[in-house]
Amino acid sequence: MISTEPRRVNRSGAETDRAQTGAARGGRSLSARLAAAGRSTALPALLALASVTLVVPAASADTTVTMKNGNEEVRVRFTPESIRIDAEQTILFDAKAQVLRVLQSDEQKYMEITKEDLEKLGQTLADMQSQMAPAMKQAEAALAQLPAEQRAMAMEKMKAAMGQMESGTVENKVTEYVKADGSETIAGVKCQKYRVVKGDETTGEAWMAQPKALGMEKDDLAAFHGLAEFGRTLQSKVRWSNDAFANLDPEAERFAGFPMRIVGADGSQEMEVLSIDHGKLDGAIFRVPDGWERSSMLRP
């Protein structure tokens, strides 16, 4: 059952993991999840914080964010150095080591992704883009001969087939949050309304809260800055959208706050925070259980 209690910002108490082996529910591959993540407005909710320092202050707060993502309850737990996301799969991120791990609980395995893996993947994608560039130009020349409506449909299909890989002739539009009139109280916190804009298109609405209103300091969000840097490793090699990370860095120019609710352009609710708690977390929940088999992103 999903809790509807208002937020809790106490910095005491204890919490242990209810299922150390994770919550790997659903069979989508990692590559499919990564591709979907780049297109979804839900991922920013899961990665809804970042900062500019990895220094852990003595009074730092452990944090648990419980949210509703569609029909699924998602839990994000973090310290200044570690993140754990329990959704269809369990994701662990070590900010200091710059390593992301995806737990496969049903098989007692985990996939490990390092910055070196992302650099290799980025180079592979960049090489593919370079090889595909002549074919893309030929395809675009052929599409130019079609009627406008057919050309637009064909371009959409071509972009969908390429996923997050964009041709050099396509503008890499940036997602921004534009302040709008109105505010609302969500999980006991007053939130400012924003329009979510990508290029000239409004893709949805978001309600943002400032970290201090949630009982957090920037230092508490340090692991998310590390996650943003992790994402930039791939972006440096290929034109892959890093909006899900970069827009959520509190020191970034486009930072608007902590997303408490995100709604799509059609009015469908995609994410809403239900509660935030600062009870002490057991460090074991950020580690892979002993005895699990490891694989690499590029070397199964």
N, C-alpha and C positions, 0 to 999 in steps of 0.2 A: 504494500500500500504506500502511496506517495504521501509524504508528510506535508502538511500545509501550515505548520507552525511558523511564526515569524522568526526572523533571523536571531541568532544568538552570537554574541560577540565576547563571551567570557574567555579569558586566557588561562583558565585552570581546568583541571579535570583530566581524565585519561580516556584514551580510545584505543581499542585493539582491532585488528582487522577481522572482519566477520568471515572472510574467505581468503586466506593467504594465497590460494592457488588461482585467484582472479575470477573474472567474470567473462570468460571468452565465450560469448554466445553469438552464434552466427558464423557462417562459413565463408564470408567474402575474403578473398586474398588480400594481402597487404597492398599489392600494387593497385587493386581496385579501390581500396579504402583511401590510399594516398591520392588517387585521381579524383575520387569523389570529394575528398577534403578540400581540394583546391577550388571546387565549384560551389561548395555549400556555405551558407551563412551560419551553419550550426557550429562549424569548427572554431570560429572566433570565440564562441561562447565557451568552448572547452579550453581554449587557450587564452582566456580573457584577461590576462595580466602580463606585464613585463616590467623590468626595471633596468638600471644601468650599472649595478654593482653586484658582485657576488660575495661581498663581505657580510658575514652573519652577525648581526648585533646581538648583544646579550639578552635583550628583551624581545627577541623576534617571536612571532606567533606562528604556530602551526595552524593550518586552515583546511577546513572541509567545506566544499561547495556542493550542495545537492541541487540538481536542476532537472527539469522535464524537457527532453529533447524529442519532439513529436509525441509518440506514445510511449517512449522509453524513459526510464529514470537513469540519469547519469550522475556519477559521483566523481568529483575532482578533489584530490587531497595533495597538499604541497607544503613544503618547508622552503627556506631560502636556497636550498641546494638540490631538492628533488621534487618530482611530480609523479603522481599516479592518477591515471584516468581509467575508471571502470565503466565501460559501455558494452558494445557488442563484443569487443575484445578489451583486454587490459593492457594499457601502455604505461611503461615506466621510462622516465627520463632523468638521467644523471647530468646536471648542469656542469659540474666541475669536470667530469670526464668527457663531456659532450658525446654521450652514448644514449641512444634510444632503443628500448627493448619492447617487443610485442610478445606477450605470453599466449601460448596455445595450450590452455589448461587440459583439454580433453586428451592431448597426447603427451603432456608433461614436457613440452618443448618450448623454446623461445627463440625468436629471431632477433639478432643483434645488428644494429645499424650504427656505424661510426661516421665521423666526418670524412674519413678517407673513403668509405663506401659511397657517400654522397658525391664526393669529388669525382670518383670513377664513373658513377651513374651519370653525373652531369656531363662529363666528357663524352660518354657514349651517346647521350641525347644530342649534344652539340654536333657530333660527327654525323648523326642521322639527319639532323636539320640541314647540315651543309650538303649532304648527298641528295636530299630531297628538294633542295632549292630550285634546281633547273626544272624538275618535274612540276613543282608548284607554279613556276612562272608560266609553263606551257598550259597548265590547267586553268590558270587565271586568264590567260589570253583566250582560251576556248570559251570560258564562261562569259567573257566580255561580249561575245557574239549572241548570247541568249537574251530574250526579253527580260526586263528588270525583275519581274516577279520570280521567274524561273531561276535567274542568276542568284537572287537572294537566298532562295531555298537551297540551291546547290552549294553556295558558300557556307551556309549553316551546317549542312551535312558534312562538308569537308572539314570544317573546324571541329565538329564533334568527333570525327574519326581521328583527328590528330590529338585530341584530349588537351593536355596542358601545354603541349608543344605548339608554339605559335610561329607562323612564318615571319620572315623579316619584313614583310610588307604589311603586317597587321599591327595596329597600335596596341601596345600593352597598357590597357586602361587601369587606372588606380582606383581602388575603393576608398571613398571618403565619407565622413559623417558630418552632415550639415545640420547645425542647430535649428530646431523647429519650435513653434509655439506649443506650450503645454508641458505638464509634468504629471507624474503619477507615483503613488506609493506602492512599492513592490517588496514583499517580504519585510515590511516594516521600514523600508528606506525610501526617501524621496528621490525620484529619478527624473532626469531631464530627457525630453523627447528629441530624437534626431532622425533625419532622413538618411538612408543608406544610398549613396550615389556612386555609380560606376560610369565614368565618362559623362555622357549627357542623359543617362538613364537612371531613374530612381528604382532601385531593386527591392526596397523594403523600408521598414522603420525599426528603430532601436531606442530603448530606454536605458540611459546610462547613469551609474552612480559613481561618485568619486571614492577612491580607496579609503580615505579617512572616515567616510560615512559608514564604511563596512568594518571598521575596527582594524584596519590594516595600514601599515606604513610601506613605503616603496621598497625598503629592504626585505620585507616579507615576500615580495614578488620577484626576487632576484632570479629564481630558476626560470621564470618565463622570459627574461631577457636572454638567458642562455639558450632557450628554445628558439627565440627569434634569430640569434646568431647562427644556430644550427641550420635553420631554414635557408639562411642567406648563402650557405655553402653551395647549395644546389643552384640558387638563383644566379650566382656568380659565373656559372658555366653555361646556363641555358636560360632562355626567356620563360622562366616558370614563375607564376604569380606567387609572391611572398606576402600578399595582403593579410592572410590569416595570422601571420606573425608580426609583421612590421607595424600594422595599424594598432596593435595592442601594447606597444611599448610606451609607458607613461612619459618618457623623455622624447618620444617622436613627435614631430610637428603635427601629425594628424590624430594624435591620441585624444579621445573624447571622454574616456572613463571605462568603467567596468560594465560590460553588457549584462543587464538584468532581465531583459526581454528582447527578443528579435522576432519580427513579424515579416512575412514575405509580401511582395508587391500585391498579391491577390488577397491579402488579408488573413492568410492562414498562419496560425501561430507555429513557430518553429522551435523556440526555446524560451524557457523562463526559469529563473533562479527561484528555488523554493526556500532554501535556508543556507546560512553561512555560520559555521561554528569554529571556534578557536581552541578546542580541547587538544591536549597533548596527543601526538600521534606516535605509534610504535614504529621505530625506524625499520623494522623487519618488513613492513609492507612495501617498502621501496626497493627491496632486493628480490632477485629470482630465488625460488625455493631450491634448497640443496638437492642435487641429483638430477636436475632437469637437463635435457640435451640442448646444446647450443648450435645454432646455425647462423651463417652470415647472410646479409641481404643479397649479396652477389654470388655467394658460394654456399648453396644449400647443404 
